[in-house]
Amino acid sequence: MPNANEDTPTALSQVQRRAVSELLRVSPVADDLARRFQEAGFSLALVGGSVRDALLGRLGNDLDFTTDARPEDVLKIVRPWADAVWEVGIAFGTVGCQKEARVGDVDQSYQIEVTTYRSEAYDRTSRKPEVSYGDSIDEDLVRRDFTVNAMAVALPEKEFIDPYGGLEDLAARVLRTPGTPEASFSDDPLRMMRAARFAAQLDFEVAPEVVTAMTEMSGRIEIVSAERVRDELNKLLLSSHPRKGLGLLVDTGLAEHVLPELPALRLESDEHHRHKDVYEHSLTVLDQAIDLEEDGPDLVLRIAALLHDIGKPRTRRFEKDGRVSFHHHEVVGAKMTKKRMTALKYSNEMIKDVSRLVELHLRFHGYGTGEWTDSAVRRYVRDAGPMLSRLHKLTRSDCTTRNKRKAGALSRAYDGLEDRIAQLQEQEELDAIRPDLDGNQIQEILGIGPGPAIGQAYKFLLELRLENGPMEHDQAVAALKEWWATQG
């Protein structure tokens, strides 16, 4: 995309050329569907994010269309044509389908949504939009969230429709609303979060009047369901520039309603006084964690990086020597993380994983700069479990000091830990540390049946395994019998 300060006619011609190229790529599928609507007496247009992405040169195989056909008519048209049809969103006027097609020499799978022209609005107490259908595409476009999403291409003639200047805003990299932002956000308050998400995804600026409306109306986000808020937050966090979007949520006051632990960090200074505040430190940790990702965006890692220090405000203490301490903030932070993620309706598995990372993010520093014993390495691996790789990344990202010598020393120390883990991994099965005797063997050796004593014996042997490493069978049996004799 061109920068906003480039010559506008040149900028527009560039995006138009990109759009033509992208539309030609999906034309066989889009035009085929459009002809079917035309034959049935209806119109069809590519719309919204699909047009925006085509103009940005990044149109994928997810295509959004709008039509004057009602949902029941859409179903009649797409069912004989599509390879699969779903009606999950039909209450909101949307029919989804999948189409397998050969485009050129390549087999492609397209995910398609066709939505009837509509308008929707919230009342003061509702968490769900009230949908009413419209009769013109102009009615449909004015209810879209932002001008860059309020463009359409009528098919199959490929007439470009842009009543609100979306193309110019796209070239200028700015987010505005088709009507007044107050009206738009009143229709659907989630659009305020969507502004932050698009700023993060597209690296666009948000128009001043939109920021003002977000700030004044931030409290309206509370009528939106937790699930919708969570999904929008996830999209923001998984974007290319999450820091930009998070900053907008905090600056406008939206974060106070959806993630209040984040703005609370602005009040704190970290214990080293090296950063403006813990809020800035946390955003830097997020940036650095993203840089360490290996297989694409990792939502668990990103949430953990953002929230790893949220326990600091509650644990801040002013010491007699003038220092500020945050003892056990990782434990408090893990509990706060669980509570917030539960309120946002995250899955139990994700809550468990993120909370565990927050709880463990200081474990490395607890061992100081001394040599790690084999026992300490085993316990580190055991406690991290399947989160070990993410814990490596989070711990490394948590170093934001500007002191290059200190940063280098920390990095080398963690290199040493990873080397020790690799060495022990070759000698022992660190990924699945278990006692040298299982429950059945314990019962047979001690001559007892199932009961609490078996669990206690198992725990004793596990501690022995963590402390000393693998034992020969006879050694494990002798240690178990010796322990049992002390139990009376």
VEXDREN-2710 file (C-alpha; in Angstrom, 1 decimal):
% VEXDREN-2710
k/r/px/py/pz
1/MET/0.0/0.0/0.0
2/PRO/1.2/3.6/-0.7
3/ASN/1.8/5.9/2.2
4/ALA/-0.8/8.7/2.9
5/ASN/1.6/11.4/1.8
6/GLU/2.0/9.9/-1.7
7/ASP/0.2/11.5/-4.6
8/THR/-3.4/10.4/-4.3
9/PRO/-4.2/9.7/-8.0
10/THR/-1.1/7.5/-8.2
11/ALA/-2.0/5.8/-5.0
12/LEU/-5.6/5.1/-6.3
13/SER/-4.3/3.7/-9.6
14/GLN/-2.0/1.3/-7.8
15/VAL/-4.8/-0.1/-5.6
16/GLN/-7.1/-0.3/-8.6
17/ARG/-4.6/-2.3/-10.6
18/ARG/-4.1/-4.7/-7.6
19/ALA/-7.9/-5.1/-7.3
20/VAL/-8.3/-6.0/-11.0
21/SER/-5.6/-8.6/-10.7
22/GLU/-7.1/-10.1/-7.6
23/LEU/-10.7/-10.1/-9.0
24/LEU/-9.6/-11.8/-12.2
25/ARG/-8.1/-14.6/-10.1
26/VAL/-11.5/-15.4/-8.4
27/SER/-13.6/-14.3/-11.4
28/PRO/-14.6/-17.8/-12.6
29/VAL/-16.2/-18.7/-9.3
30/ALA/-17.6/-15.3/-8.5
31/ASP/-19.0/-14.8/-12.0
32/ASP/-20.6/-18.2/-12.1
33/LEU/-22.4/-17.6/-8.8
34/ALA/-23.4/-14.1/-9.9
35/ARG/-25.0/-15.5/-13.1
36/ARG/-27.1/-17.9/-11.1
37/PHE/-28.4/-15.1/-9.0
38/GLN/-29.1/-13.0/-12.1
39/GLU/-31.0/-15.9/-13.7
40/ALA/-33.1/-16.1/-10.5
41/GLY/-33.9/-12.3/-10.7
42/PHE/-31.5/-11.1/-8.0
43/SER/-28.3/-9.1/-7.9
44/LEU/-25.0/-10.1/-6.3
45/ALA/-21.9/-8.1/-5.3
46/LEU/-18.6/-8.8/-3.8
47/VAL/-18.5/-6.7/-0.6
48/GLY/-16.7/-5.5/2.5
49/GLY/-13.4/-7.1/3.5
50/SER/-13.2/-9.0/0.3
51/VAL/-13.1/-5.8/-1.8
52/ARG/-10.8/-4.2/0.7
53/ASP/-8.4/-7.1/0.5
54/ALA/-8.6/-7.2/-3.3
55/LEU/-7.6/-3.5/-3.3
56/LEU/-4.7/-4.3/-1.0
57/GLY/-3.6/-7.2/-3.2
58/ARG/-4.2/-9.8/-0.5
59/LEU/-7.6/-11.4/-1.4
60/GLY/-7.7/-15.0/-0.2
61/ASN/-10.3/-17.7/-0.8
62/ASP/-12.8/-16.5/1.8
63/LEU/-15.3/-14.4/-0.2
64/ASP/-18.1/-12.2/1.1
65/PHE/-21.1/-11.3/-1.1
66/THR/-24.2/-9.2/-0.5
67/THR/-27.5/-9.6/-2.4
68/ASP/-31.1/-8.4/-2.5
69/ALA/-32.3/-12.1/-2.3
70/ARG/-33.7/-13.2/1.0
71/PRO/-32.0/-16.0/2.9
72/GLU/-34.5/-18.6/1.7
73/ASP/-33.9/-17.6/-1.9
74/VAL/-30.2/-17.7/-1.4
75/LEU/-30.4/-21.3/-0.2
76/LYS/-32.4/-22.3/-3.3
77/ILE/-29.6/-20.8/-5.5
78/VAL/-26.5/-22.1/-3.7
79/ARG/-27.6/-25.6/-2.7
80/PRO/-27.4/-27.1/-6.3
81/TRP/-24.2/-25.2/-6.9
82/ALA/-22.1/-25.5/-3.7
83/ASP/-20.3/-28.6/-2.4
84/ALA/-21.4/-27.8/1.1
85/VAL/-23.9/-25.4/2.6
86/TRP/-24.4/-24.2/6.3
87/GLU/-27.1/-22.1/7.9
88/VAL/-25.3/-21.1/11.1
89/GLY/-25.8/-17.4/10.5
90/ILE/-29.1/-17.5/8.7
91/ALA/-30.9/-15.7/11.5
92/PHE/-28.7/-12.7/10.7
93/GLY/-29.3/-13.1/6.9
94/THR/-26.1/-15.0/6.1
95/VAL/-25.8/-18.3/4.2
96/GLY/-22.4/-20.0/4.1
97/CYS/-21.1/-22.5/1.6
98/GLN/-18.0/-24.2/0.2
99/LYS/-17.2/-24.4/-3.4
100/GLU/-14.4/-26.6/-4.9
101/ALA/-13.3/-25.2/-8.3
102/ARG/-10.4/-25.6/-10.7
103/VAL/-9.0/-22.1/-11.5
104/GLY/-6.4/-22.3/-14.2
105/ASP/-4.4/-25.4/-13.4
106/VAL/-5.0/-25.3/-9.7
107/ASP/-7.7/-26.8/-7.6
108/GLN/-9.1/-24.3/-5.1
109/SER/-11.5/-24.4/-2.2
110/TYR/-13.5/-21.3/-1.6
111/GLN/-15.3/-20.4/1.6
112/ILE/-18.3/-18.2/0.7
113/GLU/-20.8/-16.1/2.7
114/VAL/-23.8/-14.5/1.0
115/THR/-25.7/-12.0/3.2
116/THR/-28.9/-10.3/2.4
117/TYR/-28.9/-6.5/2.3
118/ARG/-29.5/-5.5/5.9
119/SER/-29.4/-3.0/8.7
120/GLU/-28.9/-3.8/12.4
121/ALA/-28.9/-1.9/15.7
122/TYR/-28.7/-2.5/19.4
123/ASP/-31.1/-1.3/22.0
124/ARG/-29.8/-0.2/25.4
125/THR/-30.2/-3.6/27.0
126/SER/-29.8/-6.1/24.1
127/ARG/-26.6/-8.2/23.6
128/LYS/-27.7/-9.2/20.1
129/PRO/-28.4/-7.1/17.0
130/GLU/-31.9/-6.7/15.7
131/VAL/-31.8/-7.5/12.0
132/SER/-34.0/-6.0/9.3
133/TYR/-33.5/-6.5/5.6
134/GLY/-33.0/-3.7/3.1
135/ASP/-33.7/-3.4/-0.6
136/SER/-30.7/-1.5/-2.0
137/ILE/-26.9/-2.0/-1.8
138/ASP/-26.5/1.7/-0.6
139/GLU/-28.7/0.8/2.4
140/ASP/-26.4/-2.1/3.1
141/LEU/-23.1/-0.3/2.7
142/VAL/-24.1/2.6/5.0
143/ARG/-24.5/0.1/7.9
144/ARG/-20.9/-1.2/7.4
145/ASP/-18.4/-0.5/10.1
146/PHE/-15.8/1.5/8.2
147/THR/-15.6/3.2/4.7
148/VAL/-12.8/0.7/3.7
149/ASN/-15.3/-2.1/4.3
150/ALA/-18.2/-0.2/2.6
151/MET/-17.1/-0.8/-1.0
152/ALA/-18.6/-3.3/-3.3
153/VAL/-18.1/-4.8/-6.8
154/ALA/-21.4/-5.6/-8.6
155/LEU/-21.1/-8.9/-10.5
156/PRO/-20.8/-10.2/-13.2
157/GLU/-20.4/-6.7/-14.8
158/LYS/-17.7/-5.7/-12.2
159/GLU/-19.1/-2.2/-11.4
160/PHE/-17.2/-0.6/-8.6
161/ILE/-19.5/0.9/-5.9
162/ASP/-17.9/3.3/-3.4
163/PRO/-20.5/5.8/-2.1
164/TYR/-18.4/6.8/1.1
165/GLY/-14.9/7.3/-0.2
166/GLY/-13.5/4.0/1.0
167/LEU/-11.0/3.8/-1.8
168/GLU/-9.4/7.2/-0.9
169/ASP/-9.4/6.2/2.8
170/LEU/-7.7/2.9/1.8
171/ALA/-5.0/4.8/-0.1
172/ALA/-4.5/7.2/2.8
173/ARG/-4.4/4.2/5.3
174/VAL/-7.1/5.7/7.6
175/LEU/-10.2/4.3/9.3
176/ARG/-13.4/6.3/9.1
177/THR/-17.1/5.4/9.4
178/PRO/-19.6/5.7/6.5
179/GLY/-21.9/7.8/8.7
180/THR/-21.1/9.4/12.0
181/PRO/-19.0/7.2/14.3
182/GLU/-21.6/7.7/17.1
183/ALA/-24.3/6.2/14.9
184/SER/-22.1/3.4/13.8
185/PHE/-21.0/2.5/17.3
186/SER/-24.5/2.8/18.7
187/ASP/-25.6/0.2/16.0
188/ASP/-22.9/-2.2/17.2
189/PRO/-20.6/-1.2/20.0
190/LEU/-18.2/-4.0/19.1
191/ARG/-17.1/-1.9/16.2
192/MET/-15.1/0.2/18.6
193/MET/-12.9/-2.8/19.3
194/ARG/-12.9/-3.6/15.6
195/ALA/-11.4/-0.2/14.9
196/ALA/-8.5/-1.2/17.2
197/ARG/-8.3/-4.6/15.5
198/PHE/-8.1/-3.2/12.0
199/ALA/-5.5/-0.6/13.1
200/ALA/-3.5/-3.6/14.3
201/GLN/-4.1/-5.8/11.3
202/LEU/-3.7/-3.2/8.6
203/ASP/-1.4/-0.8/10.3
204/PHE/-3.9/2.0/9.6
205/GLU/-4.5/5.2/11.6
206/VAL/-7.9/5.8/13.1
207/ALA/-9.5/9.1/12.3
208/PRO/-9.6/11.6/15.2
209/GLU/-13.4/11.8/15.2
210/VAL/-13.6/8.0/15.5
211/VAL/-11.1/8.0/18.4
212/THR/-13.2/10.7/20.1
213/ALA/-16.4/8.6/19.7
214/MET/-14.7/5.5/21.0
215/THR/-13.5/7.3/24.1
216/GLU/-16.9/8.9/24.8
217/MET/-18.9/5.7/24.1
218/SER/-16.4/3.1/25.6
219/GLY/-18.9/2.0/28.3
220/ARG/-21.3/0.8/25.6
221/ILE/-19.0/-2.2/25.0
222/GLU/-20.4/-3.8/28.1
223/ILE/-23.7/-4.7/26.4
224/VAL/-21.7/-6.9/23.9
225/SER/-21.4/-10.6/24.8
226/ALA/-18.1/-11.9/26.3
227/GLU/-17.7/-14.3/23.4
228/ARG/-17.8/-11.6/20.8
229/VAL/-15.4/-9.4/22.8
230/ARG/-13.0/-12.4/23.2
231/ASP/-13.1/-13.2/19.5
232/GLU/-12.3/-9.6/18.6
233/LEU/-9.5/-9.5/21.1
234/ASN/-8.1/-12.7/19.7
235/LYS/-8.0/-11.2/16.2
236/LEU/-6.3/-8.1/17.5
237/LEU/-3.7/-10.2/19.3
238/LEU/-3.0/-12.4/16.3
239/SER/-2.5/-9.4/14.0
240/SER/0.8/-8.0/12.7
241/HIS/0.8/-5.0/15.0
242/PRO/-1.1/-5.9/18.2
243/ARG/0.7/-3.2/20.2
244/LYS/-0.9/-0.5/18.1
245/GLY/-4.4/-1.9/18.7
246/LEU/-3.9/-2.5/22.4
247/GLY/-2.6/1.0/22.8
248/LEU/-5.8/2.3/21.2
249/LEU/-8.0/0.2/23.5
250/VAL/-6.1/1.6/26.6
251/ASP/-6.1/5.2/25.4
252/THR/-9.8/5.3/24.6
253/GLY/-10.8/3.6/27.9
254/LEU/-12.2/0.4/26.2
255/ALA/-9.6/-1.7/27.9
256/GLU/-11.1/-0.6/31.3
257/HIS/-14.2/-2.6/30.4
258/VAL/-12.8/-5.6/28.6
259/LEU/-9.3/-6.1/30.0
260/PRO/-8.9/-3.8/33.0
261/GLU/-5.7/-5.5/34.2
262/LEU/-3.8/-4.0/31.2
263/PRO/-4.4/-0.2/31.9
264/ALA/-3.8/-0.9/35.6
265/LEU/-0.2/-1.6/34.7
266/ARG/0.4/2.0/33.7
267/LEU/0.4/3.0/37.4
268/GLU/3.3/0.8/38.2
269/SER/7.1/1.2/37.9
270/ASP/9.0/-2.1/37.6
271/GLU/11.5/-3.0/40.2
272/HIS/14.6/-2.0/38.1
273/HIS/13.2/1.4/37.1
274/ARG/14.5/0.7/33.6
275/HIS/11.2/1.2/31.9
276/LYS/8.5/3.9/31.8
277/ASP/6.1/1.6/33.5
278/VAL/5.1/-2.1/33.6
279/TYR/2.5/-1.4/30.9
280/GLU/5.2/-0.4/28.4
281/HIS/7.4/-3.3/29.6
282/SER/4.5/-5.8/28.9
283/LEU/4.0/-4.5/25.4
284/THR/7.7/-4.8/24.7
285/VAL/7.6/-8.4/26.0
286/LEU/4.7/-9.1/23.6
287/ASP/6.7/-7.6/20.7
288/GLN/9.7/-9.7/21.6
289/ALA/7.7/-12.9/22.0
290/ILE/6.2/-12.4/18.6
291/ASP/9.8/-12.1/17.2
292/LEU/10.5/-15.6/18.6
293/GLU/7.5/-17.3/17.1
294/GLU/8.5/-20.1/14.8
295/ASP/5.3/-21.5/13.2
296/GLY/3.0/-18.5/12.8
297/PRO/1.1/-16.5/15.4
298/ASP/0.8/-18.2/18.8
299/LEU/-2.2/-17.0/20.8
300/VAL/-1.3/-18.7/24.0
301/LEU/2.2/-17.2/24.0
302/ARG/0.9/-13.7/23.1
303/ILE/-1.7/-13.7/25.8
304/ALA/0.8/-14.9/28.4
305/ALA/3.4/-12.3/27.3
306/LEU/0.7/-9.5/27.6
307/LEU/-0.5/-10.6/31.0
308/HIS/2.6/-12.0/32.6
309/ASP/3.0/-9.1/35.0
310/ILE/-0.6/-8.3/35.8
311/GLY/0.0/-9.4/39.4
312/LYS/2.4/-6.5/40.1
313/PRO/-0.2/-3.8/41.0
314/ARG/-1.6/-6.0/43.8
315/THR/1.8/-7.0/45.1
316/ARG/3.7/-3.7/45.0
317/ARG/5.5/-2.9/48.2
318/PHE/7.8/0.0/49.1
319/GLU/10.8/-1.3/51.0
320/LYS/12.7/0.5/53.7
321/ASP/15.8/1.0/51.4
322/GLY/13.6/2.8/48.8
323/ARG/13.2/-0.1/46.4
324/VAL/9.9/-1.3/45.1
325/SER/9.2/-5.0/45.3
326/PHE/6.6/-7.3/43.7
327/HIS/7.0/-10.5/45.7
328/HIS/5.0/-13.5/44.4
329/HIS/3.4/-11.4/41.6
330/GLU/3.7/-14.4/39.3
331/VAL/1.4/-16.5/41.6
332/VAL/-1.1/-13.6/42.0
333/GLY/-0.9/-12.9/38.3
334/ALA/-1.7/-16.5/37.4
335/LYS/-4.9/-16.3/39.5
336/MET/-5.9/-13.0/38.0
337/THR/-5.2/-14.4/34.5
338/LYS/-7.5/-17.4/35.2
339/LYS/-10.2/-15.1/36.4
340/ARG/-10.1/-12.7/33.5
341/MET/-9.9/-15.4/30.8
342/THR/-12.8/-17.3/32.5
343/ALA/-14.9/-14.1/32.3
344/LEU/-14.0/-13.8/28.6
345/LYS/-15.2/-17.4/28.0
346/TYR/-11.8/-18.9/26.9
347/SER/-11.6/-22.7/26.9
348/ASN/-10.4/-24.4/30.0
349/GLU/-7.4/-25.8/28.2
350/MET/-6.3/-22.3/27.1
351/ILE/-6.9/-20.8/30.5
352/LYS/-4.8/-23.6/32.1
353/ASP/-1.9/-23.1/29.6
354/VAL/-1.7/-19.3/29.8
355/SER/-2.1/-19.3/33.6
356/ARG/0.7/-21.8/33.9
357/LEU/3.1/-19.7/31.8
358/VAL/2.3/-16.6/33.9
359/GLU/3.0/-18.6/37.0
360/LEU/6.3/-20.0/35.7
361/HIS/7.7/-16.9/34.0
362/LEU/10.1/-16.1/36.9
363/ARG/11.2/-19.6/37.6
364/PHE/14.4/-19.2/35.7
365/HIS/15.5/-16.2/37.6
366/GLY/14.8/-18.0/40.9
367/TYR/17.9/-20.1/40.4
368/GLY/20.2/-17.0/40.1
369/THR/23.4/-17.2/38.1
370/GLY/24.6/-20.4/39.7
371/GLU/25.0/-23.8/38.1
372/TRP/21.7/-25.6/37.7
373/THR/21.6/-29.1/39.3
374/ASP/20.2/-32.0/37.4
375/SER/17.4/-32.1/39.9
376/ALA/16.5/-28.4/39.2
377/VAL/16.5/-29.0/35.5
378/ARG/14.2/-32.0/35.8
379/ARG/11.8/-30.0/38.0
380/TYR/11.8/-27.1/35.5
381/VAL/10.9/-29.4/32.7
382/ARG/8.3/-31.3/34.7
383/ASP/6.6/-28.2/35.9
384/ALA/6.5/-26.6/32.4
385/GLY/5.2/-29.8/30.8
386/PRO/4.0/-29.2/27.3
387/MET/4.5/-25.5/27.8
388/LEU/8.3/-25.8/27.9
389/SER/8.9/-24.4/24.4
390/ARG/6.6/-21.4/25.1
391/LEU/8.2/-20.9/28.5
392/HIS/11.6/-20.6/26.8
393/LYS/10.2/-17.9/24.5
394/LEU/8.4/-16.0/27.3
395/THR/11.4/-16.1/29.6
396/ARG/13.7/-14.7/26.9
397/SER/11.2/-12.1/25.9
398/ASP/10.9/-10.9/29.5
399/CYS/14.4/-9.4/29.3
400/THR/13.8/-5.8/28.2
401/THR/16.8/-4.1/29.8
402/ARG/18.7/-1.5/27.8
403/ASN/21.9/-2.7/29.4
404/LYS/23.5/-4.7/26.6
405/ARG/25.9/-6.5/28.9
406/LYS/23.2/-7.6/31.3
407/ALA/20.9/-8.7/28.5
408/GLY/23.8/-10.7/27.0
409/ALA/24.5/-12.3/30.3
410/LEU/20.9/-13.3/30.7
411/SER/20.7/-14.7/27.2
412/ARG/23.9/-16.8/27.7
413/ALA/22.5/-18.1/31.0
414/TYR/19.3/-19.2/29.4
415/ASP/21.3/-20.8/26.5
416/GLY/23.1/-22.8/29.2
417/LEU/19.8/-24.0/30.7
418/GLU/18.5/-25.1/27.3
419/ASP/21.8/-26.9/26.7
420/ARG/21.4/-28.7/30.1
421/ILE/17.9/-29.7/29.2
422/ALA/19.1/-31.1/25.9
423/GLN/21.9/-33.0/27.5
424/LEU/19.5/-34.6/30.1
425/GLN/17.0/-35.2/27.4
426/GLU/19.5/-37.5/25.7
427/GLN/20.1/-39.4/28.9
428/GLU/16.6/-39.5/30.4
429/GLU/13.0/-39.3/29.2
430/LEU/12.4/-35.7/30.5
431/ASP/9.2/-35.3/28.5
432/ALA/7.5/-38.0/30.6
433/ILE/9.2/-38.1/34.0
434/ARG/7.6/-40.9/36.0
435/PRO/8.6/-43.0/39.0
436/ASP/10.7/-46.0/38.4
437/LEU/7.9/-48.2/39.7
438/ASP/4.2/-48.0/38.6
439/GLY/1.1/-48.3/40.8
440/ASN/0.7/-52.1/40.2
441/GLN/4.3/-52.7/41.1
442/ILE/4.0/-50.7/44.3
443/GLN/1.0/-52.7/45.4
444/GLU/2.7/-56.0/44.7
445/ILE/6.0/-55.0/46.5
446/LEU/4.2/-53.6/49.5
447/GLY/1.5/-56.3/49.6
448/ILE/-1.3/-53.8/49.9
449/GLY/-4.4/-53.0/47.9
450/PRO/-5.6/-49.7/46.3
451/GLY/-5.8/-46.7/48.6
452/PRO/-4.2/-43.5/49.6
453/ALA/-0.9/-45.2/50.5
454/ILE/-0.3/-46.0/46.8
455/GLY/-0.6/-42.4/45.9
456/GLN/1.8/-41.4/48.7
457/ALA/4.3/-44.1/47.6
458/TYR/4.0/-42.9/44.0
459/LYS/4.7/-39.3/45.1
460/PHE/7.7/-40.4/47.1
461/LEU/9.2/-42.3/44.1
462/LEU/8.5/-39.3/41.8
463/GLU/10.4/-37.0/44.1
464/LEU/13.2/-39.5/44.2
465/ARG/13.2/-39.7/40.4
466/LEU/13.3/-35.9/40.1
467/GLU/16.1/-35.6/42.7
468/ASN/18.4/-38.4/41.5
469/GLY/17.4/-39.3/38.0
470/PRO/16.5/-42.9/36.8
471/MET/17.2/-45.8/39.2
472/GLU/17.8/-49.5/38.6
473/HIS/14.8/-51.7/39.5
474/ASP/16.4/-53.2/42.6
475/GLN/17.4/-49.8/43.8
476/ALA/13.9/-48.5/43.4
477/VAL/12.5/-51.5/45.3
478/ALA/14.9/-51.1/48.1
479/ALA/14.1/-47.3/48.4
480/LEU/10.4/-48.0/48.4
481/LYS/10.7/-50.6/51.2
482/GLU/12.9/-48.3/53.3
483/TRP/10.4/-45.5/52.9
484/TRP/7.5/-47.9/53.7
485/ALA/9.2/-49.0/56.9
486/THR/9.2/-45.4/58.1
487/GLN/5.5/-45.0/57.6
488/GLY/4.6/-47.3/60.5
END
